[in-house]
Amino acid sequence: QVQLVESGGGVVQPGGSLRLSCVASGISAMDYAMGWYRQAPGKQREFVVVTRGGMMNYADSAKGRFTISRDDAKNTVYLQMNSLKSKDTAVYYCNAHRDSDDFWGQGTQVIVSA
């Protein structure tokens, strides 16, 4: 059974930082494209960043502020988020994708508020 478990969300002030984690089980994350998506209240889920091999692709909204990294020994992917803005408030989801396989975590809430 494949599981992706996110953690690290919370409430942070504008300008602050958070690091999200996604621990994968049932798959080897290094064999998948691992990504982060987010869904703000009343909006559709949107792409944030994806990594596979040495490639990283960021949404424009994430460039320069967010950094994806992975620890293959721990089967874990991280999302370091800096200079957070109120518009970053959303539920953040981890995704693992390969061919026809597409797995999602349950999400972790990020609230950016003064």
N, CA, C and O atoms as a GROMACS GRO file, in nm:
protein
  456
    1GLN      N    1   0.086  -0.120   0.000
    1GLN     CA    2   0.000   0.000   0.000
    1GLN      C    3   0.089   0.125   0.000
    1GLN      O    4   0.181   0.137   0.080
    2VAL      N    5   0.059   0.215  -0.091
    2VAL     CA    6   0.137   0.336  -0.103
    2VAL      C    7   0.079   0.444  -0.012
    2VAL      O    8  -0.042   0.467  -0.010
    3GLN      N    9   0.166   0.508   0.062
    3GLN     CA   10   0.125   0.620   0.145
    3GLN      C   11   0.223   0.735   0.129
    3GLN      O   12   0.345   0.715   0.125
    4LEU      N   13   0.169   0.854   0.121
    4LEU     CA   14   0.248   0.977   0.128
    4LEU      C   15   0.195   1.056   0.246
    4LEU      O   16   0.076   1.089   0.251
    5VAL      N   17   0.281   1.086   0.342
    5VAL     CA   18   0.238   1.153   0.463
    5VAL      C   19   0.310   1.286   0.475
    5VAL      O   20   0.432   1.291   0.492
    6GLU      N   21   0.233   1.393   0.465
    6GLU     CA   22   0.289   1.528   0.477
    6GLU      C   23   0.286   1.575   0.621
    6GLU      O   24   0.201   1.533   0.700
    7SER      N   25   0.378   1.662   0.654
    7SER     CA   26   0.380   1.727   0.784
    7SER      C   27   0.455   1.859   0.771
    7SER      O   28   0.518   1.887   0.670
    8GLY      N   29   0.447   1.940   0.876
    8GLY     CA   30   0.523   2.064   0.879
    8GLY      C   31   0.442   2.189   0.857
    8GLY      O   32   0.493   2.300   0.869
    9GLY      N   33   0.314   2.173   0.826
    9GLY     CA   34   0.231   2.290   0.808
    9GLY      C   35   0.204   2.359   0.940
    9GLY      O   36   0.236   2.308   1.047
   10GLY      N   37   0.143   2.477   0.931
   10GLY     CA   38   0.111   2.552   1.052
   10GLY      C   39   0.076   2.694   1.018
   10GLY      O   40   0.051   2.729   0.903
   11VAL      N   41   0.076   2.776   1.121
   11VAL     CA   42   0.046   2.918   1.108
   11VAL      C   43   0.176   2.997   1.119
   11VAL      O   44   0.255   2.977   1.212
   12VAL      N   45   0.198   3.086   1.025
   12VAL     CA   46   0.321   3.164   1.022
   12VAL      C   47   0.287   3.307   0.979
   12VAL      O   48   0.192   3.328   0.905
   13GLN      N   49   0.364   3.401   1.025
   13GLN     CA   50   0.342   3.540   0.987
   13GLN      C   51   0.399   3.567   0.847
   13GLN      O   52   0.491   3.497   0.803
   14PRO      N   53   0.346   3.666   0.779
   14PRO     CA   54   0.405   3.703   0.649
   14PRO      C   55   0.554   3.730   0.662
   14PRO      O   56   0.599   3.793   0.758
   15GLY      N   57   0.629   3.679   0.565
   15GLY     CA   58   0.774   3.691   0.570
   15GLY      C   59   0.843   3.575   0.638
   15GLY      O   60   0.965   3.563   0.632
   16GLY      N   61   0.766   3.490   0.702
   16GLY     CA   62   0.822   3.377   0.774
   16GLY      C   63   0.852   3.258   0.685
   16GLY      O   64   0.836   3.265   0.563
   17SER      N   65   0.896   3.150   0.748
   17SER     CA   66   0.936   3.030   0.676
   17SER      C   67   0.873   2.906   0.736
   17SER      O   68   0.840   2.902   0.855
   18LEU      N   69   0.857   2.806   0.653
   18LEU     CA   70   0.814   2.674   0.697
   18LEU      C   71   0.884   2.570   0.611
   18LEU      O   72   0.920   2.598   0.496
   19ARG      N   73   0.905   2.451   0.667
   19ARG     CA   74   0.955   2.340   0.589
   19ARG      C   75   0.857   2.225   0.597
   19ARG      O   76   0.829   2.172   0.705
   20LEU      N   77   0.805   2.187   0.483
   20LEU     CA   78   0.714   2.074   0.475
   20LEU      C   79   0.792   1.947   0.443
   20LEU      O   80   0.893   1.950   0.374
   21SER      N   81   0.742   1.837   0.496
   21SER     CA   82   0.803   1.706   0.469
   21SER      C   83   0.698   1.612   0.411
   21SER      O   84   0.580   1.622   0.444
   22CYS      N   85   0.742   1.523   0.327
   22CYS     CA   86   0.655   1.420   0.270
   22CYS      C   87   0.731   1.288   0.276
   22CYS      O   88   0.831   1.268   0.206
   23VAL      N   89   0.684   1.199   0.362
   23VAL     CA   90   0.746   1.067   0.376
   23VAL      C   91   0.667   0.966   0.294
   23VAL      O   92   0.546   0.951   0.311
   24ALA      N   93   0.735   0.898   0.205
   24ALA     CA   94   0.672   0.798   0.118
   24ALA      C   95   0.695   0.658   0.172
   24ALA      O   96   0.803   0.627   0.222
   25SER      N   97   0.593   0.576   0.161
   25SER     CA   98   0.606   0.434   0.194
   25SER      C   99   0.533   0.355   0.086
   25SER      O  100   0.435   0.402   0.028
   26GLY      N  101   0.582   0.234   0.060
   26GLY     CA  102   0.521   0.151  -0.043
   26GLY      C  103   0.575   0.176  -0.182
   26GLY      O  104   0.545   0.101  -0.274
   27ILE      N  105   0.655   0.280  -0.198
   27ILE     CA  106   0.724   0.310  -0.322
   27ILE      C  107   0.863   0.360  -0.288
   27ILE      O  108   0.892   0.400  -0.175
   28SER      N  109   0.948   0.357  -0.389
   28SER     CA  110   1.078   0.421  -0.376
   28SER      C  111   1.067   0.558  -0.442
   28SER      O  112   1.057   0.568  -0.564
   29ALA      N  113   1.068   0.662  -0.361
   29ALA     CA  114   1.044   0.796  -0.413
   29ALA      C  115   1.142   0.835  -0.522
   29ALA      O  116   1.109   0.915  -0.609
   30MET      N  117   1.262   0.778  -0.519
   30MET     CA  118   1.361   0.815  -0.619
   30MET      C  119   1.323   0.766  -0.759
   30MET      O  120   1.379   0.812  -0.858
   31ASP      N  121   1.229   0.673  -0.767
   31ASP     CA  122   1.184   0.622  -0.895
   31ASP      C  123   1.065   0.701  -0.952
   31ASP      O  124   1.016   0.670  -1.060
   32TYR      N  125   1.022   0.801  -0.878
   32TYR     CA  126   0.905   0.879  -0.916
   32TYR      C  127   0.939   1.026  -0.930
   32TYR      O  128   1.036   1.076  -0.873
   33ALA      N  129   0.857   1.095  -1.009
   33ALA     CA  130   0.857   1.240  -1.004
   33ALA      C  131   0.782   1.279  -0.878
   33ALA      O  132   0.664   1.245  -0.862
   34MET      N  133   0.849   1.351  -0.790
   34MET     CA  134   0.789   1.392  -0.662
   34MET      C  135   0.760   1.542  -0.668
   34MET      O  136   0.846   1.622  -0.703
   35GLY      N  137   0.640   1.576  -0.632
   35GLY     CA  138   0.602   1.716  -0.642
   35GLY      C  139   0.516   1.764  -0.528
   35GLY      O  140   0.467   1.686  -0.446
   36TRP      N  141   0.499   1.893  -0.524
   36TRP     CA  142   0.410   1.959  -0.429
   36TRP      C  143   0.306   2.040  -0.507
   36TRP      O  144   0.337   2.107  -0.606
   37TYR      N  145   0.184   2.032  -0.460
   37TYR     CA  146   0.073   2.108  -0.513
   37TYR      C  147   0.004   2.175  -0.395
   37TYR      O  148   0.027   2.138  -0.280
   38ARG      N  149  -0.080   2.273  -0.425
   38ARG     CA  150  -0.153   2.339  -0.318
   38ARG      C  151  -0.292   2.377  -0.364
   38ARG      O  152  -0.318   2.397  -0.483
   39GLN      N  153  -0.382   2.386  -0.266
   39GLN     CA  154  -0.519   2.424  -0.295
   39GLN      C  155  -0.564   2.526  -0.192
   39GLN      O  156  -0.576   2.496  -0.073
   40ALA      N  157  -0.589   2.646  -0.239
   40ALA     CA  158  -0.638   2.752  -0.152
   40ALA      C  159  -0.790   2.743  -0.143
   40ALA      O  160  -0.854   2.685  -0.230
   41PRO      N  161  -0.848   2.799  -0.038
   41PRO     CA  162  -0.994   2.794  -0.022
   41PRO      C  163  -1.066   2.850  -0.144
   41PRO      O  164  -1.038   2.962  -0.188
   42GLY      N  165  -1.159   2.773  -0.198
   42GLY     CA  166  -1.239   2.819  -0.310
   42GLY      C  167  -1.169   2.814  -0.445
   42GLY      O  168  -1.223   2.861  -0.545
   43LYS      N  169  -1.047   2.758  -0.447
   43LYS     CA  170  -0.972   2.754  -0.573
   43LYS      C  171  -0.935   2.611  -0.609
   43LYS      O  172  -0.944   2.520  -0.526
   44GLN      N  173  -0.895   2.592  -0.733
   44GLN     CA  174  -0.852   2.461  -0.778
   44GLN      C  175  -0.709   2.432  -0.730
   44GLN      O  176  -0.632   2.523  -0.701
   45ARG      N  177  -0.679   2.304  -0.722
   45ARG     CA  178  -0.544   2.264  -0.685
   45ARG      C  179  -0.448   2.312  -0.793
   45ARG      O  180  -0.477   2.302  -0.912
   46GLU      N  181  -0.333   2.364  -0.750
   46GLU     CA  182  -0.236   2.415  -0.846
   46GLU      C  183  -0.097   2.360  -0.821
   46GLU      O  184  -0.062   2.325  -0.708
   47PHE      N  185  -0.020   2.353  -0.927
   47PHE     CA  186   0.117   2.304  -0.922
   47PHE      C  187   0.208   2.402  -0.850
   47PHE      O  188   0.195   2.524  -0.866
   48VAL      N  189   0.299   2.348  -0.770
   48VAL     CA  190   0.399   2.432  -0.702
   48VAL      C  191   0.539   2.399  -0.753
   48VAL      O  192   0.611   2.488  -0.798
   49VAL      N  193   0.577   2.271  -0.745
   49VAL     CA  194   0.713   2.232  -0.784
   49VAL      C  195   0.717   2.081  -0.802
   49VAL      O  196   0.641   2.008  -0.738
   50VAL      N  197   0.807   2.034  -0.889
   50VAL     CA  198   0.828   1.891  -0.909
   50VAL      C  199   0.977   1.866  -0.927
   50VAL      O  200   1.050   1.950  -0.980
   51THR      N  201   1.020   1.748  -0.881
   51THR     CA  202   1.159   1.708  -0.902
   51THR      C  203   1.165   1.562  -0.944
   51THR      O  204   1.091   1.478  -0.894
   52ARG      N  205   1.256   1.533  -1.037
   52ARG     CA  206   1.284   1.395  -1.076
   52ARG      C  207   1.428   1.390  -1.126
   52ARG      O  208   1.468   1.469  -1.212
   53GLY      N  209   1.502   1.299  -1.072
   53GLY     CA  210   1.645   1.297  -1.103
   53GLY      C  211   1.704   1.428  -1.057
   53GLY      O  212   1.682   1.470  -0.943
   54GLY      N  213   1.777   1.491  -1.142
   54GLY     CA  214   1.836   1.620  -1.106
   54GLY      C  215   1.754   1.738  -1.150
   54GLY      O  216   1.796   1.853  -1.134
   55MET      N  217   1.638   1.713  -1.205
   55MET     CA  218   1.555   1.821  -1.259
   55MET      C  219   1.460   1.874  -1.154
   55MET      O  220   1.402   1.798  -1.078
   56MET      N  221   1.444   2.005  -1.151
   56MET     CA  222   1.345   2.070  -1.066
   56MET      C  223   1.271   2.173  -1.150
   56MET      O  224   1.332   2.248  -1.227
   57ASN      N  225   1.141   2.176  -1.136
   57ASN     CA  226   1.059   2.270  -1.211
   57ASN      C  227   0.966   2.340  -1.114
   57ASN      O  228   0.887   2.275  -1.046
   58TYR      N  229   0.974   2.471  -1.109
   58TYR     CA  230   0.896   2.551  -1.015
   58TYR      C  231   0.789   2.632  -1.087
   58TYR      O  232   0.810   2.678  -1.199
   59ALA      N  233   0.677   2.648  -1.022
   59ALA     CA  234   0.578   2.744  -1.067
   59ALA      C  235   0.636   2.884  -1.046
   59ALA      O  236   0.720   2.905  -0.960
   60ASP      N  237   0.589   2.978  -1.127
   60ASP     CA  238   0.639   3.115  -1.114
   60ASP      C  239   0.618   3.169  -0.973
   60ASP      O  240   0.700   3.245  -0.923
   61SER      N  241   0.509   3.129  -0.910
   61SER     CA  242   0.477   3.180  -0.777
   61SER      C  243   0.575   3.130  -0.670
   61SER      O  244   0.586   3.187  -0.562
   62ALA      N  245   0.648   3.021  -0.704
   62ALA     CA  246   0.739   2.960  -0.607
   62ALA      C  247   0.886   2.995  -0.632
   62ALA      O  248   0.970   2.982  -0.543
   63LYS      N  249   0.915   3.039  -0.752
   63LYS     CA  250   1.055   3.065  -0.787
   63LYS      C  251   1.118   3.171  -0.696
   63LYS      O  252   1.060   3.277  -0.672
   64GLY      N  253   1.237   3.139  -0.647
   64GLY     CA  254   1.310   3.233  -0.564
   64GLY      C  255   1.272   3.230  -0.417
   64GLY      O  256   1.341   3.289  -0.334
   65ARG      N  257   1.162   3.164  -0.384
   65ARG     CA  258   1.116   3.159  -0.244
   65ARG      C  259   1.109   3.016  -0.190
   65ARG      O  260   1.135   2.993  -0.072
   66PHE      N  261   1.073   2.922  -0.276
   66PHE     CA  262   1.055   2.783  -0.233
   66PHE      C  263   1.168   2.698  -0.290
   66PHE      O  264   1.219   2.725  -0.399
   67THR      N  265   1.206   2.596  -0.214
   67THR     CA  266   1.309   2.504  -0.259
   67THR      C  267   1.267   2.361  -0.228
   67THR      O  268   1.234   2.329  -0.114
   68ILE      N  269   1.269   2.276  -0.329
   68ILE     CA  270   1.239   2.135  -0.309
   68ILE      C  271   1.370   2.060  -0.293
   68ILE      O  272   1.469   2.090  -0.360
   69SER      N  273   1.368   1.962  -0.205
   69SER     CA  274   1.485   1.876  -0.188
   69SER      C  275   1.437   1.737  -0.151
   69SER      O  276   1.320   1.717  -0.118
   70ARG      N  277   1.529   1.642  -0.158
   70ARG     CA  278   1.488   1.506  -0.126
   70ARG      C  279   1.601   1.434  -0.055
   70ARG      O  280   1.719   1.460  -0.079
   71ASP      N  281   1.563   1.343   0.032
   71ASP     CA  282   1.657   1.256   0.100
   71ASP      C  283   1.614   1.114   0.064
   71ASP      O  284   1.523   1.058   0.125
   72ASP      N  285   1.680   1.057  -0.035
   72ASP     CA  286   1.638   0.926  -0.083
   72ASP      C  287   1.659   0.817   0.022
   72ASP      O  288   1.588   0.717   0.023
   73ALA      N  289   1.756   0.836   0.109
   73ALA     CA  290   1.778   0.738   0.215
   73ALA      C  291   1.659   0.732   0.310
   73ALA      O  292   1.629   0.628   0.368
   74LYS      N  293   1.592   0.845   0.327
   74LYS     CA  294   1.475   0.852   0.415
   74LYS      C  295   1.345   0.844   0.337
   74LYS      O  296   1.237   0.850   0.394
   75ASN      N  297   1.357   0.831   0.203
   75ASN     CA  298   1.237   0.826   0.118
   75ASN      C  299   1.147   0.947   0.143
   75ASN      O  300   1.025   0.935   0.152
   76THR      N  301   1.208   1.062   0.156
   76THR     CA  302   1.139   1.184   0.198
   76THR      C  303   1.171   1.299   0.103
   76THR      O  304   1.284   1.313   0.054
   77VAL      N  305   1.070   1.379   0.078
   77VAL     CA  306   1.084   1.501  -0.001
   77VAL      C  307   1.046   1.619   0.086
   77VAL      O  308   0.952   1.611   0.166
   78TYR      N  309   1.119   1.727   0.071
   78TYR     CA  310   1.096   1.846   0.153
   78TYR      C  311   1.058   1.964   0.064
   78TYR      O  312   1.092   1.969  -0.054
   79LEU      N  313   0.988   2.058   0.125
   79LEU     CA  314   0.961   2.185   0.059
   79LEU      C  315   0.993   2.296   0.159
   79LEU      O  316   0.919   2.317   0.255
   80GLN      N  317   1.103   2.365   0.135
   80GLN     CA  318   1.140   2.481   0.217
   80GLN      C  319   1.073   2.604   0.158
   80GLN      O  320   1.092   2.637   0.041
   81MET      N  321   0.994   2.670   0.239
   81MET     CA  322   0.920   2.787   0.194
   81MET      C  323   0.965   2.908   0.274
   81MET      O  324   0.950   2.911   0.396
   82ASN      N  325   1.020   3.006   0.205
   82ASN     CA  326   1.067   3.129   0.268
   82ASN      C  327   0.987   3.249   0.217
   82ASN      O  328   0.917   3.240   0.116
   83SER      N  329   0.998   3.358   0.288
   83SER     CA  330   0.930   3.482   0.248
   83SER      C  331   0.783   3.457   0.218
   83SER      O  332   0.731   3.499   0.115
   84LEU      N  333   0.718   3.388   0.308
   84LEU     CA  334   0.579   3.349   0.285
   84LEU      C  335   0.488   3.470   0.281
   84LEU      O  336   0.508   3.569   0.351
   85LYS      N  337   0.386   3.458   0.196
   85LYS     CA  338   0.288   3.564   0.176
   85LYS      C  339   0.149   3.510   0.209
   85LYS      O  340   0.127   3.388   0.213
   86SER      N  341   0.057   3.601   0.232
   86SER     CA  342  -0.079   3.558   0.265
   86SER      C  343  -0.138   3.473   0.153
   86SER      O  344  -0.218   3.382   0.179
   87LYS      N  345  -0.100   3.501   0.029
   87LYS     CA  346  -0.154   3.424  -0.082
   87LYS      C  347  -0.096   3.283  -0.091
   87LYS      O  348  -0.140   3.204  -0.174
   88ASP      N  349   0.002   3.252  -0.006
   88ASP     CA  350   0.052   3.115   0.000
   88ASP      C  351  -0.034   3.027   0.091
   88ASP      O  352  -0.013   2.906   0.099
   89THR      N  353  -0.131   3.087   0.157
   89THR     CA  354  -0.221   3.010   0.243
   89THR      C  355  -0.296   2.907   0.160
   89THR      O  356  -0.363   2.940   0.062
   90ALA      N  357  -0.285   2.780   0.200
   90ALA     CA  358  -0.344   2.671   0.124
   90ALA      C  359  -0.317   2.539   0.196
   90ALA      O  360  -0.238   2.533   0.290
   91VAL      N  361  -0.384   2.436   0.149
   91VAL     CA  362  -0.346   2.300   0.187
   91VAL      C  363  -0.243   2.252   0.085
   91VAL      O  364  -0.266   2.259  -0.036
   92TYR      N  365  -0.131   2.205   0.134
   92TYR     CA  366  -0.022   2.160   0.047
   92TYR      C  367  -0.021   2.008   0.040
   92TYR      O  368  -0.024   1.940   0.143
   93TYR      N  369  -0.018   1.958  -0.082
   93TYR     CA  370  -0.024   1.815  -0.106
   93TYR      C  371   0.103   1.764  -0.171
   93TYR      O  372   0.159   1.830  -0.259
   94CYS      N  373   0.148   1.650  -0.128
   94CYS     CA  374   0.260   1.581  -0.189
   94CYS      C  375   0.207   1.486  -0.296
   94CYS      O  376   0.102   1.424  -0.279
   95ASN      N  377   0.280   1.474  -0.406
   95ASN     CA  378   0.240   1.389  -0.518
   95ASN      C  379   0.357   1.305  -0.566
   95ASN      O  380   0.470   1.354  -0.575
   96ALA      N  381   0.328   1.180  -0.598
   96ALA     CA  382   0.426   1.091  -0.662
   96ALA      C  383   0.367   1.043  -0.793
   96ALA      O  384   0.256   0.990  -0.796
   97HIS      N  385   0.441   1.062  -0.902
   97HIS     CA  386   0.388   1.030  -1.034
   97HIS      C  387   0.491   0.954  -1.116
   97HIS      O  388   0.608   0.990  -1.121
   98ARG      N  389   0.442   0.847  -1.180
   98ARG     CA  390   0.524   0.772  -1.275
   98ARG      C  391   0.431   0.694  -1.366
   98ARG      O  392   0.351   0.613  -1.321
   99ASP      N  393   0.443   0.720  -1.495
   99ASP     CA  394   0.358   0.654  -1.594
   99ASP      C  395   0.211   0.672  -1.554
   99ASP      O  396   0.164   0.786  -1.544
  100SER      N  397   0.139   0.564  -1.532
  100SER     CA  398  -0.002   0.574  -1.498
  100SER      C  399  -0.026   0.580  -1.347
  100SER      O  400  -0.140   0.591  -1.302
  101ASP      N  401   0.081   0.573  -1.270
  101ASP     CA  402   0.069   0.580  -1.124
  101ASP      C  403   0.067   0.726  -1.079
  101ASP      O  404   0.148   0.807  -1.124
  102ASP      N  405  -0.025   0.757  -0.991
  102ASP     CA  406  -0.040   0.893  -0.941
  102ASP      C  407  -0.091   0.884  -0.798
  102ASP      O  408  -0.206   0.847  -0.774
  103PHE      N  409  -0.004   0.917  -0.703
  103PHE     CA  410  -0.039   0.904  -0.562
  103PHE      C  411  -0.037   1.041  -0.494
  103PHE      O  412   0.043   1.128  -0.529
  104TRP      N  413  -0.128   1.057  -0.397
  104TRP     CA  414  -0.140   1.185  -0.326
  104TRP      C  415  -0.140   1.160  -0.175
  104TRP      O  416  -0.186   1.057  -0.127
  105GLY      N  417  -0.086   1.258  -0.104
  105GLY     CA  418  -0.097   1.257   0.041
  105GLY      C  419  -0.226   1.323   0.083
  105GLY      O  420  -0.307   1.366   0.000
  106GLN      N  421  -0.246   1.330   0.213
  106GLN     CA  422  -0.370   1.386   0.268
  106GLN      C  423  -0.365   1.537   0.282
  106GLN      O  424  -0.468   1.602   0.304
  107GLY      N  425  -0.247   1.593   0.268
  107GLY     CA  426  -0.233   1.739   0.274
  107GLY      C  427  -0.194   1.790   0.412
  107GLY      O  428  -0.222   1.727   0.514
  108THR      N  429  -0.130   1.905   0.412
  108THR     CA  430  -0.095   1.974   0.536
  108THR      C  431  -0.129   2.123   0.518
  108THR      O  432  -0.097   2.183   0.416
  109GLN      N  433  -0.194   2.179   0.618
  109GLN     CA  434  -0.244   2.316   0.608
  109GLN      C  435  -0.134   2.417   0.638
  109GLN      O  436  -0.061   2.405   0.737
  110VAL      N  437  -0.124   2.516   0.553
  110VAL     CA  438  -0.034   2.630   0.575
  110VAL      C  439  -0.119   2.757   0.578
  110VAL      O  440  -0.193   2.786   0.484
  111ILE      N  441  -0.107   2.830   0.687
  111ILE     CA  442  -0.179   2.957   0.702
  111ILE      C  443  -0.078   3.068   0.725
  111ILE      O  444   0.000   3.064   0.820
  112VAL      N  445  -0.079   3.165   0.637
  112VAL     CA  446   0.010   3.280   0.650
  112VAL      C  447  -0.075   3.400   0.689
  112VAL      O  448  -0.155   3.451   0.610
  113SER      N  449  -0.057   3.444   0.812
  113SER     CA  450  -0.143   3.548   0.865
  113SER      C  451  -0.071   3.626   0.973
  113SER      O  452   0.007   3.572   1.051
  114ALA      N  453  -0.100   3.757   0.974
  114ALA     CA  454  -0.045   3.840   1.080
  114ALA      C  455  -0.130   3.827   1.207
  114ALA      O  456  -0.099   3.890   1.308
   0.00000   0.00000   0.00000
